[in-house]
Amino acid sequence: EPEVTQTPSHQVTQMGQEVILRCVPISNHLYFYWYRQILGQKVEFLVSFYNNEISEKSEIFDDQFSVERPDGSNFTLKIRSTKLEDSAMYFCASRTAYEQYFGPGTRLTVT
Amino acid sequence: AQRVTQPEKLLSVFKGAPVELKCNYSYSGSPELFWYVQYSRQRLQLLLRHISRESIKGFTADLNKGETSFHLKKPFAQEEDSAMYYCALPYNQGGKLIFGQGTELSVKP
């Protein structure tokens, strides 16, 4: 059964550095999402992406964040200058008509 | 505003006992609601959605519009049911999910 994959599984970075989190959605899906979950808190929506553009973004998704689908298969989330409060699990998801399929997540630790 | 509330952070029961994980929502319109489950070290996966009215792994959930609830129930809990459970509301055409805080279910032998 096809799955959403994410790399790396764990990323440690220093404050102020740029990070790129990578996702490979399921191939025939058209909607893509990033969510994050700070330790002990709920899963929060960051951004949705459809037809090669952002369809919606949350208040969290400020100018430090960007998303790309550079080659028709990968879907990336970039954080330009990481802050301590960006430490979280980041989940990618892609969607059929009804169901969102989630990746295993990338744990981002900002020191 | 659209919101999903799961009032219990942790629910601990013994094997064979009934389980009810609570979910309340705030939504203007006719909602579609999901339960997602996350087993230890695994990804979030869809457990069930209200429109399908399925029973998955013995779990059921009924949408109660009067009480704005979508509680998840199972008559006899099993140890393998131990996991995090999230109630979620897809919102607008883009389908972003609004999650509750999650309830950790612990089923003791």
Backbone of each chain as ProteinMPNN parsed JSONL, in Angstrom:
{"seq_chain_A": "EPEVTQTPSHQVTQMGQEVILRCVPISNHLYFYWYRQILGQKVEFLVSFYNNEISEKSEIFDDQFSVERPDGSNFTLKIRSTKLEDSAMYFCASRTAYEQYFGPGTRLTVT", "coords_chain_A": {"N_chain_A": [[0.845, -1.191, 0.0], [0.606, 2.207, -0.864], [2.471, 4.837, 0.75], [2.888, 7.914, 2.567], [6.008, 9.416, 2.72], [8.648, 10.737, 4.772], [11.562, 12.722, 5.174], [14.351, 14.175, 6.933], [14.075, 11.707, 9.626], [14.694, 12.762, 12.026], [15.873, 15.918, 12.846], [18.401, 17.997, 13.84], [19.18, 21.286, 14.602], [20.848, 24.472, 14.687], [19.772, 27.47, 16.247], [18.612, 30.019, 14.106], [19.543, 28.873, 11.798], [18.812, 27.551, 8.503], [16.347, 25.172, 7.622], [15.271, 22.346, 5.744], [12.549, 20.383, 5.3], [11.542, 17.285, 4.081], [9.142, 15.642, 2.005], [7.43, 12.952, 0.492], [4.59, 12.742, -1.108], [1.667, 10.608, -1.618], [1.336, 9.259, -4.844], [-0.861, 9.821, -6.663], [-2.315, 11.724, -5.387], [-3.727, 14.985, -4.822], [-3.914, 17.114, -3.085], [-1.955, 18.623, -0.59], [-0.403, 18.812, 2.61], [1.03, 20.452, 5.46], [1.543, 19.905, 8.875], [2.101, 20.66, 12.338], [3.32, 19.553, 15.555], [3.862, 20.575, 18.596], [5.607, 19.416, 21.438], [3.478, 17.811, 23.664], [1.308, 19.274, 22.929], [-1.523, 20.053, 20.753], [-2.056, 18.75, 17.402], [-1.338, 20.937, 14.824], [-2.506, 22.789, 12.061], [-0.544, 23.929, 9.365], [-0.171, 24.631, 6.575], [-1.77, 24.35, 3.388], [-1.679, 22.919, 0.115], [-2.267, 23.099, -3.28], [-2.587, 22.367, -6.679], [-0.134, 23.414, -7.364], [0.164, 25.673, -5.793], [-0.105, 27.597, -2.737], [-2.995, 26.978, -0.933], [-4.176, 27.548, 1.456], [-3.101, 29.044, 4.514], [-1.936, 29.003, 7.906], [-1.891, 31.159, 10.835], [0.511, 30.622, 11.988], [2.223, 30.081, 9.933], [4.348, 32.02, 8.886], [6.432, 34.568, 7.305], [8.824, 33.277, 7.521], [8.479, 30.712, 6.775], [8.207, 28.46, 4.012], [6.849, 26.654, 1.21], [7.345, 24.116, -1.241], [6.936, 22.383, -4.344], [9.026, 20.954, -5.942], [9.621, 19.121, -8.022], [7.487, 17.61, -8.887], [7.189, 15.35, -7.373], [8.398, 15.469, -4.794], [7.658, 17.289, -1.794], [8.264, 20.087, -0.082], [9.069, 21.664, 3.037], [10.302, 24.647, 4.111], [12.139, 26.29, 6.579], [13.313, 29.374, 7.168], [14.964, 30.768, 9.058], [15.577, 29.345, 11.841], [13.866, 29.149, 15.005], [13.906, 28.693, 18.575], [11.359, 27.984, 19.36], [10.377, 26.666, 17.175], [10.858, 24.042, 17.432], [9.53, 20.886, 17.148], [7.299, 18.195, 16.127], [6.92, 17.62, 12.74], [4.469, 17.038, 10.438], [3.691, 15.703, 7.306], [1.031, 15.49, 4.953], [-1.109, 13.915, 2.55], [-3.933, 13.93, 0.328], [-6.848, 12.036, -0.556], [-10.169, 12.021, -1.928], [-11.546, 11.918, 0.5], [-9.899, 11.208, 2.645], [-7.093, 12.022, 4.65], [-3.754, 11.132, 4.393], [-1.094, 10.475, 6.452], [2.378, 11.225, 6.885], [5.245, 9.775, 8.617], [6.415, 11.716, 10.123], [8.753, 14.35, 10.973], [11.053, 14.957, 13.416], [11.942, 17.977, 14.629], [14.549, 19.6, 16.17], [15.579, 22.448, 17.669], [18.4, 24.075, 18.695]], "CA_chain_A": [[0.0, 0.0, 0.0], [1.449, 3.407, -0.904], [2.538, 5.615, 1.985], [3.6, 9.184, 2.557], [7.302, 9.288, 3.387], [9.256, 12.003, 5.182], [12.969, 12.68, 5.567], [14.832, 13.078, 7.774], [13.167, 11.401, 10.732], [15.073, 13.674, 13.11], [16.784, 16.973, 12.4], [18.846, 18.908, 14.896], [19.772, 22.452, 13.972], [21.069, 25.597, 15.596], [18.919, 28.647, 16.077], [19.045, 30.91, 13.035], [19.858, 28.113, 10.586], [17.723, 27.165, 7.624], [16.122, 23.736, 7.494], [14.308, 21.896, 4.737], [11.939, 19.09, 5.612], [11.113, 16.71, 2.811], [8.001, 14.733, 2.016], [6.978, 12.419, -0.779], [3.175, 12.358, -0.956], [1.2, 9.5, -2.445], [1.54, 9.821, -6.187], [-2.041, 10.328, -7.368], [-3.02, 12.697, -4.559], [-3.645, 16.331, -5.368], [-3.842, 18.084, -1.996], [-0.842, 18.339, 0.304], [-0.504, 19.589, 3.842], [1.983, 20.361, 6.557], [1.062, 20.156, 10.226], [3.151, 20.47, 13.329], [2.866, 19.223, 16.888], [4.807, 20.857, 19.669], [5.497, 18.385, 22.467], [2.43, 17.998, 24.667], [0.22, 20.104, 22.418], [-2.309, 19.439, 19.684], [-1.578, 18.844, 16.028], [-1.811, 22.22, 14.274], [-2.379, 22.997, 10.628], [0.352, 24.989, 8.925], [-0.375, 25.093, 5.208], [-2.258, 23.393, 2.397], [-1.071, 23.185, -1.195], [-3.044, 22.449, -4.339], [-2.394, 22.924, -8.021], [1.148, 24.125, -7.355], [0.2, 26.902, -5.009], [-0.678, 27.538, -1.404], [-4.427, 27.244, -0.934], [-4.481, 28.155, 2.742], [-2.038, 28.965, 5.506], [-2.356, 29.428, 9.23], [-1.129, 32.295, 11.392], [1.864, 30.151, 12.312], [2.986, 30.035, 8.677], [4.719, 33.409, 8.553], [7.403, 34.734, 6.213], [9.966, 32.385, 7.716], [8.13, 29.401, 6.225], [7.806, 28.378, 2.612], [6.669, 25.304, 0.719], [7.605, 23.937, -2.664], [6.829, 21.051, -4.93], [10.004, 21.296, -6.976], [9.832, 18.189, -9.131], [6.299, 16.802, -9.117], [7.018, 14.255, -6.414], [8.718, 15.947, -3.46], [6.924, 18.432, -1.251], [9.191, 20.49, 0.971], [8.791, 22.768, 3.95], [11.546, 25.324, 4.473], [12.122, 27.323, 7.623], [14.497, 30.15, 6.783], [15.815, 31.091, 10.202], [14.841, 28.632, 12.882], [13.827, 29.664, 16.381], [13.74, 27.614, 19.55], [9.95, 27.576, 19.402], [10.05, 25.835, 16.009], [11.067, 22.64, 17.805], [8.236, 20.206, 17.079], [7.141, 17.168, 15.084], [6.291, 18.161, 11.542], [3.822, 15.982, 9.674], [3.196, 15.948, 5.967], [-0.12, 14.657, 4.613], [-1.717, 14.11, 1.236], [-5.362, 13.616, 0.47], [-7.8, 11.605, -1.578], [-11.402, 12.793, -1.78], [-12.063, 11.939, 1.863], [-8.994, 10.853, 3.733], [-5.719, 12.49, 4.629], [-2.764, 10.125, 4.762], [0.002, 11.179, 7.095], [3.71, 10.665, 6.961], [5.656, 9.417, 9.976], [6.85, 12.904, 10.847], [10.155, 14.721, 11.205], [11.23, 15.667, 14.69], [12.895, 19.076, 14.495], [15.049, 20.114, 17.445], [16.362, 23.662, 17.473], [19.193, 24.308, 19.922]], "C_chain_A": [[0.883, 1.245, 0.0], [1.367, 4.198, 0.398], [3.197, 6.952, 1.714], [4.923, 8.968, 3.304], [7.856, 10.674, 3.716], [10.719, 11.763, 5.551], [13.428, 14.069, 5.984], [13.81, 12.746, 8.861], [13.439, 12.329, 11.915], [16.106, 14.653, 12.582], [17.115, 17.859, 13.594], [19.542, 20.08, 14.223], [19.971, 23.54, 15.008], [20.144, 26.742, 15.248], [19.494, 29.555, 14.992], [19.401, 30.193, 11.742], [18.601, 27.817, 9.791], [17.578, 25.643, 7.645], [15.109, 23.487, 6.377], [13.845, 20.505, 5.132], [11.303, 18.563, 4.334], [10.009, 15.681, 2.979], [7.79, 14.222, 0.596], [5.543, 11.957, -0.59], [2.848, 11.132, -1.805], [0.936, 10.027, -3.844], [0.282, 10.36, -6.859], [-2.865, 11.3, -6.526], [-2.761, 14.115, -5.068], [-3.5, 17.414, -4.304], [-2.724, 17.651, -1.054], [-0.881, 19.308, 1.478], [0.765, 19.427, 4.677], [1.258, 20.722, 7.849], [2.273, 20.098, 11.15], [2.524, 20.168, 14.681], [4.008, 19.499, 17.854], [4.547, 19.858, 20.782], [4.42, 18.72, 23.494], [1.248, 18.82, 24.193], [-0.497, 19.412, 21.256], [-1.602, 19.558, 18.34], [-2.197, 20.1, 15.404], [-1.547, 22.3, 12.776], [-1.406, 24.136, 10.338], [-0.075, 25.537, 7.56], [-0.964, 23.974, 4.363], [-1.822, 23.865, 1.006], [-1.833, 22.398, -2.243], [-2.742, 23.144, -5.643], [-1.182, 23.858, -8.057], [1.115, 25.48, -6.672], [-0.437, 26.687, -3.642], [-2.163, 27.848, -1.5], [-4.877, 27.853, 0.387], [-3.267, 28.049, 3.65], [-2.542, 29.496, 6.832], [-1.519, 30.63, 9.667], [0.314, 31.904, 11.717], [2.773, 30.28, 11.094], [3.313, 31.454, 8.252], [5.804, 33.426, 7.473], [8.636, 33.843, 6.361], [9.732, 31.001, 7.093], [7.854, 29.519, 4.727], [7.647, 26.906, 2.242], [6.917, 25.29, -0.779], [7.29, 22.517, -3.065], [7.745, 21.1, -6.161], [10.005, 20.376, -8.199], [8.643, 17.278, -9.373], [6.16, 15.616, -8.201], [7.313, 14.722, -4.999], [7.878, 17.151, -3.088], [7.717, 18.878, -0.036], [8.651, 21.636, 1.8], [10.13, 23.355, 4.355], [11.276, 26.308, 5.594], [13.426, 28.083, 7.467], [15.473, 30.381, 7.93], [15.129, 30.523, 11.435], [14.953, 29.313, 14.24], [13.634, 28.466, 17.31], [12.318, 27.072, 19.529], [9.495, 26.823, 18.155], [10.278, 24.357, 16.296], [9.714, 21.945, 17.921], [8.361, 18.99, 16.168], [6.417, 17.828, 13.931], [5.763, 16.989, 10.709], [3.406, 16.503, 8.305], [1.985, 15.039, 5.74], [-0.521, 14.921, 3.176], [-3.105, 13.481, 1.263], [-5.972, 13.044, -0.788], [-9.048, 12.472, -1.406], [-11.792, 12.942, -0.311], [-10.992, 11.877, 2.929], [-7.629, 11.474, 3.547], [-4.82, 11.369, 5.139], [-1.534, 10.867, 5.268], [1.322, 10.434, 6.946], [4.088, 10.395, 8.408], [6.169, 10.6, 10.793], [8.358, 13.101, 10.843], [10.205, 15.461, 12.534], [12.312, 16.712, 14.505], [13.263, 19.585, 15.878], [15.941, 21.301, 17.148], [17.077, 23.981, 18.778], [19.791, 25.714, 19.942]], "O_chain_A": [[1.822, 1.327, 0.792], [0.33, 4.224, 1.061], [3.962, 7.106, 0.762], [4.939, 8.401, 4.397], [7.568, 11.653, 3.027], [11.068, 10.748, 6.153], [12.94, 15.058, 5.438], [12.796, 13.43, 8.994], [12.542, 12.64, 12.699], [17.087, 14.262, 11.95], [16.231, 18.394, 14.263], [20.402, 19.883, 13.365], [19.346, 23.533, 16.069], [19.785, 26.944, 14.088], [20.695, 29.825, 14.958], [19.547, 30.831, 10.7], [17.487, 27.828, 10.316], [18.572, 24.918, 7.681], [14.226, 24.302, 6.111], [14.644, 19.579, 5.278], [10.623, 19.288, 3.607], [9.958, 14.951, 3.969], [7.95, 14.961, -0.375], [5.295, 10.912, 0.012], [3.665, 10.684, -2.61], [0.379, 11.111, -4.012], [0.395, 11.336, -7.6], [-3.98, 11.66, -6.902], [-1.721, 14.401, -5.661], [-3.016, 18.508, -4.592], [-2.566, 16.466, -0.76], [-1.323, 20.451, 1.36], [1.464, 18.416, 4.607], [0.487, 21.679, 7.919], [3.323, 19.562, 10.795], [1.358, 20.48, 14.927], [4.986, 18.754, 17.919], [3.4, 19.493, 21.041], [4.449, 19.782, 24.115], [0.298, 19.045, 24.943], [-0.113, 18.32, 20.837], [-0.681, 20.356, 18.167], [-3.41, 20.3, 15.449], [-0.479, 21.915, 12.299], [-1.445, 25.18, 10.99], [-0.309, 26.735, 7.402], [-0.691, 22.796, 4.595], [-1.625, 25.057, 0.77], [-2.023, 21.188, -2.117], [-2.653, 24.37, -5.7], [-1.199, 24.92, -8.679], [1.953, 26.339, -6.948], [-1.192, 25.74, -3.421], [-2.552, 28.862, -2.079], [-5.857, 28.596, 0.426], [-2.499, 27.09, 3.571], [-3.45, 30.325, 6.884], [-0.587, 31.055, 8.983], [1.214, 32.743, 11.721], [3.964, 30.56, 11.23], [2.657, 32.025, 7.38], [6.054, 32.416, 6.814], [9.404, 33.683, 5.413], [10.67, 30.225, 6.909], [7.342, 30.53, 4.245], [8.233, 26.026, 2.874], [6.732, 26.284, -1.481], [7.36, 21.583, -2.266], [7.273, 21.269, -7.286], [10.354, 20.81, -9.297], [8.799, 16.245, -10.025], [5.137, 14.932, -8.226], [6.555, 14.406, -4.082], [7.446, 17.924, -3.942], [7.834, 18.133, 0.936], [7.877, 22.465, 1.322], [10.992, 22.651, 4.879], [10.304, 27.063, 5.558], [14.51, 27.517, 7.613], [16.68, 30.202, 7.768], [14.221, 31.135, 11.999], [15.954, 29.945, 14.578], [13.252, 27.378, 16.88], [12.094, 25.869, 19.661], [8.346, 26.387, 18.083], [9.924, 23.508, 15.478], [8.857, 22.365, 18.699], [9.389, 18.781, 15.523], [5.414, 18.515, 14.127], [6.506, 16.083, 10.333], [2.848, 17.592, 8.172], [1.929, 13.936, 6.283], [-0.302, 16.01, 2.647], [-3.41, 12.627, 2.095], [-5.684, 13.47, -1.906], [-8.982, 13.543, -0.802], [-12.315, 13.984, 0.083], [-11.163, 12.438, 4.012], [-7.068, 11.464, 2.451], [-5.087, 10.749, 6.169], [-1.006, 11.76, 4.605], [1.374, 9.205, 6.89], [3.342, 10.742, 9.324], [6.337, 10.497, 12.008], [9.13, 12.149, 10.727], [9.502, 16.448, 12.748], [13.469, 16.376, 14.252], [12.391, 19.956, 16.665], [16.947, 21.17, 16.451], [16.45, 24.138, 19.826], [20.482, 26.077, 20.894]]}, "seq_chain_B": "AQRVTQPEKLLSVFKGAPVELKCNYSYSGSPELFWYVQYSRQRLQLLLRHISRESIKGFTADLNKGETSFHLKKPFAQEEDSAMYYCALPYNQGGKLIFGQGTELSVKP", "coords_chain_B": {"N_chain_B": [[-16.159, 30.193, 16.033], [-14.411, 27.48, 14.463], [-13.872, 24.551, 16.257], [-12.425, 21.842, 18.092], [-12.847, 19.77, 20.827], [-11.348, 17.723, 23.183], [-11.869, 16.512, 26.14], [-10.48, 14.861, 27.915], [-7.197, 14.12, 28.816], [-5.926, 11.773, 29.383], [-7.003, 8.445, 29.49], [-7.614, 5.707, 31.346], [-8.139, 2.309, 31.425], [-9.242, -1.025, 32.296], [-8.544, -4.099, 30.63], [-11.155, -5.401, 28.676], [-13.065, -3.737, 29.711], [-15.613, -1.217, 29.082], [-15.132, 1.517, 26.795], [-15.123, 5.01, 26.374], [-14.293, 7.689, 24.504], [-14.26, 11.093, 24.602], [-15.485, 13.665, 22.453], [-16.113, 16.906, 21.493], [-17.481, 19.394, 19.39], [-17.31, 22.534, 17.647], [-19.001, 24.089, 15.207], [-20.242, 25.77, 12.435], [-22.749, 24.755, 10.55], [-23.097, 21.695, 8.652], [-21.289, 19.22, 9.989], [-18.39, 17.236, 9.149], [-16.804, 14.562, 10.566], [-13.896, 13.036, 11.981], [-12.116, 10.279, 13.441], [-8.813, 9.883, 14.35], [-6.04, 7.688, 14.895], [-3.076, 7.084, 16.716], [-0.703, 4.849, 17.093], [1.951, 3.701, 19.228], [4.955, 5.143, 18.204], [4.157, 5.139, 15.572], [2.568, 6.364, 12.556], [-0.023, 8.875, 12.265], [-3.214, 7.623, 11.672], [-6.261, 7.12, 9.893], [-9.074, 6.247, 11.725], [-11.914, 6.097, 11.857], [-14.685, 7.606, 10.069], [-17.489, 9.755, 10.29], [-19.418, 9.765, 8.287], [-19.345, 7.358, 7.016], [-20.238, 5.521, 8.779], [-19.067, 3.245, 9.812], [-17.779, 0.364, 11.61], [-14.796, 0.05, 13.07], [-12.235, -2.031, 14.09], [-13.825, -2.644, 16.232], [-14.6, -0.218, 17.238], [-16.941, 2.442, 17.41], [-18.619, 5.457, 16.423], [-20.893, 8.007, 16.968], [-22.472, 10.722, 15.478], [-23.75, 13.385, 17.196], [-25.733, 15.873, 16.738], [-27.267, 17.57, 18.283], [-25.997, 17.637, 20.773], [-23.576, 18.38, 19.9], [-21.468, 16.471, 19.598], [-19.127, 13.762, 19.154], [-18.485, 11.135, 20.127], [-16.21, 8.475, 20.772], [-16.546, 5.007, 20.921], [-16.146, 1.813, 22.491], [-17.109, -1.429, 23.255], [-15.632, -3.411, 24.635], [-12.556, -3.087, 25.747], [-9.27, -3.67, 24.417], [-5.845, -4.624, 25.024], [-4.228, -3.9, 22.889], [-5.463, -1.663, 21.961], [-4.389, 0.503, 23.138], [-3.232, 3.719, 22.716], [-2.794, 6.976, 21.148], [-5.572, 9.011, 20.593], [-7.218, 11.018, 18.292], [-9.645, 13.404, 17.663], [-11.02, 14.896, 14.784], [-11.777, 17.612, 12.603], [-12.577, 18.297, 9.375], [-12.105, 21.23, 7.534], [-13.46, 23.581, 5.422], [-13.091, 23.97, 1.782], [-10.508, 23.3, 1.147], [-9.883, 21.383, 2.955], [-8.365, 21.274, 5.325], [-7.431, 19.888, 8.464], [-8.83, 20.258, 11.649], [-7.716, 19.612, 14.745], [-8.502, 17.935, 17.827], [-7.181, 17.993, 21.207], [-6.269, 15.504, 21.732], [-6.495, 12.24, 23.182], [-4.99, 10.076, 25.367], [-5.234, 6.702, 25.422], [-5.029, 4.142, 27.688], [-4.853, 0.79, 28.118], [-5.077, -1.529, 30.509], [-3.774, -4.726, 31.542]], "CA_chain_B": [[-14.975, 29.63, 15.383], [-14.395, 26.021, 14.439], [-13.048, 24.045, 17.348], [-12.647, 20.469, 18.528], [-12.413, 19.643, 22.211], [-11.288, 16.409, 23.805], [-11.645, 16.964, 27.519], [-9.61, 13.976, 28.704], [-5.85, 13.903, 28.269], [-5.578, 10.366, 29.6], [-8.08, 7.577, 29.928], [-7.01, 4.427, 31.703], [-9.168, 1.297, 31.711], [-8.766, -2.402, 32.279], [-8.934, -4.931, 29.483], [-12.512, -5.898, 28.761], [-13.978, -2.682, 30.159], [-16.054, -0.33, 27.992], [-14.356, 2.736, 26.618], [-15.73, 6.123, 25.643], [-13.422, 8.857, 24.38], [-15.179, 12.188, 24.298], [-15.131, 14.704, 21.488], [-17.133, 17.911, 21.213], [-17.034, 20.273, 18.31], [-18.009, 23.783, 17.39], [-18.943, 24.241, 13.746], [-21.497, 26.292, 11.881], [-23.024, 23.985, 9.343], [-23.178, 20.251, 8.85], [-19.88, 18.832, 10.066], [-17.895, 15.901, 8.864], [-15.847, 14.361, 11.655], [-13.04, 11.86, 11.904], [-11.228, 9.872, 14.524], [-7.502, 9.364, 13.956], [-5.345, 6.989, 15.959], [-1.614, 7.03, 16.567], [-0.077, 3.853, 17.949], [3.301, 4.082, 19.641], [5.984, 5.225, 17.168], [3.602, 4.997, 14.229], [1.968, 7.577, 12.017], [-1.461, 9.09, 12.403], [-3.997, 6.923, 10.652], [-7.697, 7.288, 10.046], [-9.749, 5.123, 12.366], [-13.219, 6.073, 11.217], [-15.321, 8.892, 9.779], [-18.891, 9.581, 10.67], [-20.329, 9.572, 7.163], [-19.319, 5.973, 6.571], [-20.948, 4.76, 9.811], [-18.434, 1.925, 9.926], [-17.197, -0.041, 12.875], [-13.423, -0.369, 12.79], [-11.588, -2.607, 15.281], [-14.803, -2.645, 17.31], [-14.937, 1.154, 17.622], [-17.993, 3.159, 16.699], [-18.809, 6.846, 16.862], [-22.13, 8.573, 16.437], [-22.54, 12.18, 15.496], [-24.925, 13.909, 17.89], [-25.73, 17.297, 16.418], [-27.859, 18.317, 19.394], [-24.974, 17.821, 21.801], [-22.322, 18.682, 19.158], [-20.482, 15.502, 20.074], [-18.761, 12.648, 18.277], [-17.722, 10.312, 21.062], [-15.728, 7.188, 20.259], [-16.898, 3.991, 21.91], [-15.854, 0.401, 22.244], [-17.701, -2.107, 24.417], [-14.672, -4.215, 25.39], [-11.223, -2.614, 25.358], [-8.17, -4.622, 24.327], [-4.55, -3.98, 25.293], [-3.696, -3.321, 21.642], [-6.119, -0.378, 21.696], [-3.613, 1.575, 23.778], [-2.742, 4.625, 21.675], [-3.346, 8.335, 21.191], [-6.741, 9.152, 19.731], [-7.489, 12.412, 17.957], [-10.855, 13.756, 16.937], [-10.62, 15.919, 13.816], [-12.844, 18.23, 11.813], [-12.07, 18.914, 8.149], [-12.71, 22.549, 7.426], [-13.507, 24.269, 4.131], [-12.838, 23.195, 0.572], [-9.14, 22.803, 1.149], [-9.874, 20.167, 3.75], [-7.438, 21.213, 6.457], [-8.004, 19.244, 9.637], [-8.713, 20.888, 12.962], [-7.608, 18.495, 15.674], [-8.6, 18.083, 19.269], [-5.913, 17.888, 21.909], [-5.879, 14.106, 21.8], [-6.673, 11.488, 24.426], [-4.18, 8.854, 25.44], [-5.95, 5.562, 25.99], [-4.154, 3.102, 28.237], [-5.642, -0.379, 28.495], [-4.23, -2.355, 31.39], [-4.167, -6.147, 31.518]], "C_chain_B": [[-15.036, 28.109, 15.459], [-13.417, 25.503, 15.487], [-13.409, 22.616, 17.658], [-12.061, 20.332, 19.926], [-12.457, 18.181, 22.642], [-10.926, 16.655, 25.261], [-10.673, 16.113, 28.325], [-8.256, 13.832, 28.038], [-5.483, 12.426, 28.321], [-6.8, 9.621, 30.087], [-7.474, 6.192, 30.158], [-8.112, 3.458, 32.097], [-8.503, -0.068, 31.755], [-9.294, -3.123, 31.047], [-10.33, -5.48, 29.72], [-13.536, -4.87, 29.212], [-14.441, -1.858, 28.962], [-15.231, 0.954, 27.988], [-15.209, 3.777, 25.908], [-14.757, 7.295, 25.66], [-14.271, 10.011, 23.848], [-14.592, 13.174, 23.291], [-16.329, 15.623, 21.329], [-16.595, 18.875, 20.173], [-17.873, 21.543, 18.283], [-17.861, 24.053, 15.901], [-20.277, 24.758, 13.261], [-21.753, 25.59, 10.563], [-23.108, 22.521, 9.676], [-21.777, 19.667, 8.847], [-19.631, 17.429, 9.527], [-16.794, 15.666, 9.885], [-15.12, 13.043, 11.507], [-12.46, 11.531, 13.267], [-9.953, 9.315, 13.894], [-6.868, 8.701, 15.167], [-3.848, 6.992, 15.653], [-1.076, 6.025, 17.574], [1.367, 4.266, 18.189], [4.271, 4.003, 18.47], [5.457, 4.986, 15.757], [2.945, 6.311, 13.801], [0.492, 7.683, 12.385], [-2.182, 8.327, 11.296], [-5.478, 7.067, 10.963], [-8.299, 6.039, 10.661], [-11.167, 4.998, 11.806], [-13.717, 7.49, 10.988], [-16.827, 8.715, 9.875], [-19.777, 9.269, 9.473], [-20.371, 8.109, 6.711], [-20.068, 5.058, 7.533], [-20.379, 3.346, 9.957], [-18.111, 1.613, 11.375], [-15.824, -0.604, 12.55], [-12.798, -0.832, 14.087], [-12.533, -2.555, 16.485], [-15.214, -1.27, 17.803], [-16.088, 1.682, 16.773], [-18.045, 4.585, 17.223], [-20.058, 7.374, 16.195], [-22.107, 10.085, 16.561], [-23.847, 12.596, 16.15], [-24.929, 15.427, 17.691], [-26.317, 18.129, 17.547], [-26.84, 18.619, 20.478], [-23.635, 18.222, 21.199], [-21.203, 17.775, 19.646], [-20.269, 14.403, 19.047], [-17.887, 11.719, 19.108], [-17.389, 8.957, 20.454], [-15.944, 6.126, 21.33], [-16.432, 2.606, 21.47], [-16.343, -0.37, 23.463], [-16.677, -2.867, 25.275], [-13.258, -3.845, 24.938], [-10.21, -3.755, 25.359], [-6.853, -3.882, 24.566], [-3.988, -3.315, 24.051], [-4.406, -2.029, 21.236], [-5.365, 0.79, 22.325], [-2.94, 2.431, 22.71], [-3.22, 6.037, 21.995], [-4.481, 8.412, 20.191], [-7.049, 10.636, 19.546], [-8.806, 12.517, 17.201], [-10.5, 14.912, 16.005], [-11.795, 16.341, 12.957], [-12.221, 18.808, 10.551], [-12.83, 20.206, 7.898], [-12.445, 23.133, 6.056], [-13.06, 23.4, 2.971], [-11.45, 22.581, 0.558], [-8.931, 21.602, 2.05], [-8.89, 20.119, 4.89], [-8.165, 20.596, 7.646], [-7.764, 20.09, 10.877], [-8.784, 19.754, 13.973], [-7.986, 18.909, 17.091], [-7.234, 17.844, 19.892], [-5.401, 16.459, 21.993], [-6.141, 13.513, 23.172], [-5.806, 10.242, 24.357], [-5.005, 7.786, 26.126], [-4.931, 4.521, 26.436], [-5.047, 1.961, 28.711], [-4.735, -1.33, 29.267], [-4.715, -3.799, 31.393], [-4.974, -6.549, 32.751]], "O_chain_B": [[-15.621, 27.532, 16.375], [-12.281, 25.968, 15.582], [-14.563, 22.213, 17.507], [-10.923, 20.728, 20.176], [-13.469, 17.499, 22.484], [-9.778, 16.977, 25.567], [-10.103, 16.586, 29.309], [-8.159, 13.474, 26.864], [-4.82, 11.901, 27.426], [-7.531, 10.083, 30.963], [-6.892, 5.597, 29.25], [-8.918, 3.742, 32.983], [-7.367, -0.246, 31.315], [-10.349, -2.79, 30.507], [-10.651, -5.959, 30.807], [-14.74, -5.103, 29.109], [-13.752, -1.8, 27.944], [-14.718, 1.405, 29.013], [-15.927, 3.464, 24.958], [-14.439, 7.828, 26.723], [-14.906, 9.914, 22.798], [-13.397, 13.467, 23.282], [-17.438, 15.163, 21.058], [-15.393, 19.128, 20.101], [-18.979, 21.605, 18.82], [-16.753, 24.223, 15.393], [-21.327, 24.238, 13.639], [-21.048, 25.813, 9.579], [-23.181, 22.143, 10.845], [-21.136, 19.623, 7.797], [-20.52, 16.58, 9.463], [-15.923, 16.521, 10.045], [-15.656, 12.068, 10.98], [-12.331, 12.397, 14.132], [-9.986, 8.425, 13.044], [-7.116, 9.088, 16.309], [-3.423, 6.913, 14.501], [-1.001, 6.313, 18.768], [1.93, 5.074, 17.45], [4.407, 2.963, 17.825], [6.226, 4.667, 14.851], [2.794, 7.238, 14.597], [-0.146, 6.701, 12.765], [-1.794, 8.388, 10.129], [-5.891, 7.126, 12.121], [-8.073, 4.923, 10.193], [-11.569, 3.932, 11.34], [-13.25, 8.443, 11.612], [-17.362, 7.648, 9.574], [-20.787, 8.58, 9.619], [-21.342, 7.681, 6.088], [-20.483, 3.96, 7.162], [-21.112, 2.386, 10.193], [-18.162, 2.482, 12.246], [-15.7, -1.606, 11.846], [-12.824, -0.108, 15.082], [-12.084, -2.436, 17.625], [-16.07, -1.152, 18.68], [-16.185, 1.401, 15.579], [-17.577, 4.877, 18.323], [-20.252, 7.205, 14.991], [-21.768, 10.642, 17.605], [-24.925, 12.202, 15.705], [-24.223, 16.161, 18.382], [-25.91, 19.273, 17.749], [-26.817, 19.717, 21.035], [-22.657, 18.386, 21.929], [-20.137, 18.237, 20.053], [-21.116, 14.152, 18.19], [-16.702, 11.541, 18.825], [-18.186, 8.374, 19.719], [-15.578, 6.311, 22.491], [-16.341, 2.283, 20.286], [-16.022, -0.001, 24.592], [-16.832, -2.958, 26.493], [-12.822, -4.251, 23.861], [-10.277, -4.672, 26.177], [-6.754, -2.676, 24.342], [-3.339, -2.273, 24.147], [-3.999, -1.373, 20.278], [-5.685, 1.949, 22.059], [-2.168, 1.924, 21.897], [-3.942, 6.268, 22.965], [-4.359, 7.928, 19.066], [-7.13, 11.399, 20.508], [-9.04, 11.804, 16.225], [-9.757, 15.813, 16.394], [-12.678, 15.547, 12.63], [-11.408, 19.728, 10.643], [-14.052, 20.259, 8.036], [-11.303, 23.163, 5.598], [-12.694, 22.239, 3.154], [-11.241, 21.489, 0.03], [-7.934, 20.89, 1.934], [-8.592, 19.035, 5.392], [-9.373, 20.77, 7.806], [-6.658, 20.571, 11.124], [-9.777, 19.031, 14.05], [-7.818, 20.059, 17.495], [-6.262, 17.536, 19.202], [-4.228, 16.233, 22.292], [-6.026, 14.193, 24.192], [-5.885, 9.46, 23.41], [-5.422, 7.947, 27.273], [-4.084, 4.083, 25.658], [-5.888, 2.141, 29.591], [-3.759, -1.858, 28.735], [-5.91, -4.065, 31.264], [-5.375, -7.706, 32.876]]}, "name": "protein", "num_of_chains": 2, "seq": "EPEVTQTPSHQVTQMGQEVILRCVPISNHLYFYWYRQILGQKVEFLVSFYNNEISEKSEIFDDQFSVERPDGSNFTLKIRSTKLEDSAMYFCASRTAYEQYFGPGTRLTVTAQRVTQPEKLLSVFKGAPVELKCNYSYSGSPELFWYVQYSRQRLQLLLRHISRESIKGFTADLNKGETSFHLKKPFAQEEDSAMYYCALPYNQGGKLIFGQGTELSVKP"}
